[in-house]
Amino acid sequence: MTDDLIFQRRALADGITDSEIRRARRSGQLVRIAAGAYVSDAHFAGLDACALHRIRIAAALQSRPPGVVVSHASAALLHDMDVGDIPLERVHLTRNHTSGGGRTAEVHVHAAPFDASDVVVVGGLPVTSAARTVVDTGAYLDVRPGRRGR
Protein backbone atom coordinates (compact mmCIF):
# COMPACT_ATOMS: atom_id res chain seq x y z
CA MET A 1 0.00 0.00 0.00
CA THR A 2 2.81 2.42 0.76
CA ASP A 3 4.84 1.54 -2.34
CA ASP A 4 2.98 4.13 -4.42
CA LEU A 5 3.07 6.84 -1.76
CA ILE A 6 5.60 9.62 -1.98
CA PHE A 7 6.27 11.12 1.44
CA GLN A 8 7.54 14.68 1.46
CA ARG A 9 9.99 14.07 4.31
CA ARG A 10 11.58 11.14 2.45
CA ALA A 11 11.71 13.09 -0.81
CA LEU A 12 13.43 15.99 0.97
CA ALA A 13 15.91 13.56 2.56
CA ASP A 14 16.62 12.20 -0.92
CA GLY A 15 17.51 15.67 -2.18
CA ILE A 16 14.26 16.80 -3.77
CA THR A 17 13.46 20.39 -2.83
CA ASP A 18 10.22 21.88 -1.54
CA SER A 19 9.98 23.99 -4.67
CA GLU A 20 10.25 20.89 -6.87
CA ILE A 21 7.43 19.26 -4.92
CA ARG A 22 5.28 22.41 -5.19
CA ARG A 23 5.97 22.61 -8.93
CA ALA A 24 4.97 18.95 -9.38
CA ARG A 25 1.75 19.58 -7.44
CA ARG A 26 0.90 22.70 -9.44
CA SER A 27 1.51 20.91 -12.74
CA GLY A 28 -0.65 17.98 -11.62
CA GLN A 29 2.17 15.43 -11.65
CA LEU A 30 1.71 14.87 -7.91
CA VAL A 31 -1.66 14.58 -6.18
CA ARG A 32 -1.93 15.20 -2.44
CA ILE A 33 -3.34 12.21 -0.56
CA ALA A 34 -2.74 13.47 2.97
CA ALA A 35 -0.53 16.01 4.69
CA GLY A 36 2.96 15.37 3.34
CA ALA A 37 1.89 12.37 1.23
CA TYR A 38 1.40 12.25 -2.53
CA VAL A 39 0.91 9.87 -5.43
CA SER A 40 1.66 10.36 -9.09
CA ASP A 41 -1.13 11.66 -11.29
CA ALA A 42 -1.07 8.42 -13.30
CA HIS A 43 -1.51 6.31 -10.17
CA PHE A 44 -4.24 8.59 -8.81
CA ALA A 45 -6.21 8.33 -12.07
CA GLY A 46 -6.56 4.58 -11.57
CA LEU A 47 -7.91 4.70 -8.01
CA ASP A 48 -11.51 4.04 -7.11
CA ALA A 49 -12.93 5.27 -3.78
CA CYS A 50 -11.90 2.13 -1.89
CA ALA A 51 -8.36 2.07 -3.30
CA LEU A 52 -7.96 5.76 -2.52
CA HIS A 53 -9.10 5.16 1.05
CA ARG A 54 -6.59 2.32 1.44
CA ILE A 55 -3.76 4.61 0.40
CA ARG A 56 -5.01 7.32 2.75
CA ILE A 57 -4.99 4.76 5.58
CA ALA A 58 -1.31 4.00 4.95
CA ALA A 59 -0.51 7.72 4.79
CA ALA A 60 -2.40 8.48 8.01
CA LEU A 61 -0.60 5.74 9.94
CA GLN A 62 2.81 7.12 8.92
CA SER A 63 2.19 10.29 10.90
CA ARG A 64 0.88 8.58 14.04
CA PRO A 65 2.77 7.14 17.01
CA PRO A 66 3.11 3.37 17.45
CA GLY A 67 0.09 1.74 19.03
CA VAL A 68 -2.52 3.47 16.89
CA VAL A 69 -4.57 0.96 14.88
CA VAL A 70 -6.84 1.16 11.87
CA SER A 71 -10.47 0.85 12.98
CA HIS A 72 -14.13 1.31 12.15
CA ALA A 73 -15.01 1.64 8.44
CA SER A 74 -11.32 1.83 7.49
CA ALA A 75 -10.69 -1.52 9.17
CA ALA A 76 -13.81 -2.98 7.54
CA LEU A 77 -12.41 -2.03 4.16
CA LEU A 78 -9.06 -3.67 4.94
CA HIS A 79 -10.88 -6.81 6.12
CA ASP A 80 -12.62 -6.87 2.70
CA MET A 81 -16.01 -6.39 4.33
CA ASP A 82 -18.76 -4.83 2.25
CA VAL A 83 -18.77 -1.19 3.33
CA GLY A 84 -21.80 -0.36 1.20
CA ASP A 85 -22.46 3.37 1.41
CA ILE A 86 -20.46 3.95 4.59
CA PRO A 87 -18.69 7.29 4.16
CA LEU A 88 -15.00 6.96 3.33
CA GLU A 89 -14.07 10.64 3.54
CA ARG A 90 -12.12 10.14 6.77
CA VAL A 91 -9.63 7.48 7.79
CA HIS A 92 -10.58 5.97 11.14
CA LEU A 93 -7.89 5.10 13.65
CA THR A 94 -8.09 4.16 17.32
CA ARG A 95 -5.59 4.85 20.06
CA ASN A 96 -5.61 2.72 23.20
CA HIS A 97 -6.70 5.48 25.60
CA THR A 98 -9.90 6.55 27.30
CA SER A 99 -9.54 10.11 26.04
CA GLY A 100 -7.58 12.13 23.54
CA GLY A 101 -9.32 11.36 20.30
CA GLY A 102 -10.02 13.98 17.69
CA ARG A 103 -10.80 14.52 14.06
CA THR A 104 -9.83 16.55 11.09
CA ALA A 105 -11.32 16.61 7.62
CA GLU A 106 -9.12 13.62 6.74
CA VAL A 107 -8.68 11.52 9.89
CA HIS A 108 -10.85 10.58 12.86
CA VAL A 109 -8.79 9.28 15.79
CA HIS A 110 -11.00 7.47 18.28
CA ALA A 111 -9.86 6.99 21.87
CA ALA A 112 -10.97 3.62 23.22
CA PRO A 113 -9.28 0.91 25.26
CA PHE A 114 -8.48 -2.32 23.46
CA ASP A 115 -6.62 -5.54 24.22
CA ALA A 116 -3.86 -7.11 22.15
CA SER A 117 -6.42 -9.72 21.07
CA ASP A 118 -8.45 -6.92 19.43
CA VAL A 119 -5.63 -6.22 16.96
CA VAL A 120 -4.54 -8.18 13.90
CA VAL A 121 -2.19 -7.39 11.04
CA VAL A 122 -3.75 -6.94 7.61
CA GLY A 123 -1.50 -6.05 4.70
CA GLY A 124 1.27 -5.18 7.15
CA LEU A 125 -0.91 -2.68 9.04
CA PRO A 126 -2.27 -2.95 12.61
CA VAL A 127 -6.05 -3.28 12.32
CA THR A 128 -8.83 -4.02 14.78
CA SER A 129 -9.98 -7.63 14.56
CA ALA A 130 -12.96 -8.43 12.36
CA ALA A 131 -15.24 -8.85 15.39
CA ARG A 132 -14.09 -5.60 16.99
CA THR A 133 -14.44 -3.83 13.64
CA VAL A 134 -18.07 -4.88 13.27
CA VAL A 135 -18.91 -3.70 16.78
CA ASP A 136 -17.02 -0.39 16.44
CA THR A 137 -18.50 0.39 13.04
CA GLY A 138 -22.03 -0.47 14.13
CA ALA A 139 -21.72 1.66 17.25
CA TYR A 140 -20.33 4.59 15.27
CA LEU A 141 -22.85 4.65 12.45
CA ASP A 142 -26.22 6.28 12.79
CA VAL A 143 -28.46 3.47 11.53
CA ARG A 144 -31.63 5.52 11.21
CA PRO A 145 -32.94 5.56 7.65
CA GLY A 146 -31.38 8.26 5.53
CA ARG A 147 -28.62 9.01 8.04
CA ARG A 148 -24.90 8.57 7.51
CA GLY A 149 -22.05 7.99 9.98
CA ARG A 150 -21.11 10.60 12.56
PyMOL commands that set and color helices and strands:
alter all, ss='L'
color gray80, all
select helices_A, chain A and resi 8-13+18-27+41-45+49-62+72-78+116-118+130-140
alter helices_A, ss='H'
color red, helices_A
select strands_A, chain A and resi 6-7+30-34+37-40+69-70+91-95+102-103+107-111+119-122+125-128
alter strands_A, ss='S'
color yellow, strands_A
deselect
rebuild
show_as cartoon
